[in-house]
Amino acid sequence: MNIDYRYFARVTQTRPSTDDPAIVCRQWTDHDGVTHEECYTADLRWERGCTVHHVRSGRLDGEIHPVTEEVARRFEEIQAARVRGYEPADGRYSYSVVVTNLHPVDGPRALLRTWRSPQGYSMEQSWTATAGWLMSNYKYEIDFDHLDGELVGISEEDVVRYQDLYRSYLTD
């Protein structure tokens, strides 16, 4: 099935150009006439979204402009460069696991890596067996009591063992 995508750029006061927009979205209409939307995210993949609708309805600021597929592909490269810009300057991460009463250290809720970006931001990603490292907010959720549990530091060598553990869940 060939999908006929329509691409849109959200421009804002801080990103006023369709050549470097805040975000790029794509829409398509299925055979039942239902319109679907995806946005290209900081996880460097297309994910379900509703940015176009929210801007047009006034729930988000900015403007929506139609763009070509070529502009969307360029945005994928721009977004990748933005994400790389937040990687640790020294290439080093700190690793931990999220441990709760139901998820002990031998089967933790999540595997995390954290770092300070060159811009000074505290950054965090959790590891998934299907998509690798993705942005997350476990540390924030635990620090502000939105999630029960604690972070237990692990060595870089332990990371591979936990990744293998999570991969094994896919085959069980």
Secondary structure, DSSP 8 states (H G I E B T S, - for coil): -----EEEEEE-SSS--TTS-SEEEEEEE-TTS-EEEEEE-TTSSEEE--HHHHHHTTSS-SEEEEE-HHHHHHHHHHHHHHHHTTS-TT---EEEEEE-SSS-TTS-SEEEEEEE-TTS-EEEEEEETTTEEEE--HHHHHHTTSS--EEEEE-HHHHHHHHHHHHHHHH-
